[in-house]
Amino acid sequence: MLHRSSSVIWHGTGPKGGGHISTQSGAFKEQPYSVNSRFVAEDGKAGTNPEELIAAAHASCFTMALAFQLTGAGFEPTELETVATVDMDKLEAGWTIVSIALVTEGKIPNVTAEQFQALAADAKKNCPISRALAATPITMTATLL
């Protein structure tokens, strides 16, 4: 069993407070986050937010899964690039992640568009982050370059 962790320290109230996120690996060390960085400042200069971190986790997990799918099918990807967009909306129950869109482009010699689509669809369905987020609608677009 693998264990991965992150920690958060928050100071102050919900609306006016703020905190820092750190990861076990040190990739994030005291990265600031607040209501402003979550709901107001979309440029990322005010700090990060949970939805951005979910998008990063999903994009990286899906892309790695796709690389494994391609390799298992006998293809050697030259490059895979994925953007994950997490959409959140204020619903009756409160702020809710309503969808995630994965958009991936790949440079893979000798693969057909149909093969790439099928392998990408399998990676989307089976990467651990997709499975963890299965209650959220997830779309995927895969384009060969």
ABEGO torsion letter per residue (X at the ends): XBBBBBBBBBBEBAAABBBBBBBAAGABBGBBBBAAAAAABAAGAAEBBAAAAAAAAAAAAAAAAAAAAAAAAGBBBABBBBBBBBBBBBBAAEBBBABBBBBBBBBBBGBBAAAAAAAAAAAAAABAAAAAAAABBBBBBBBBX
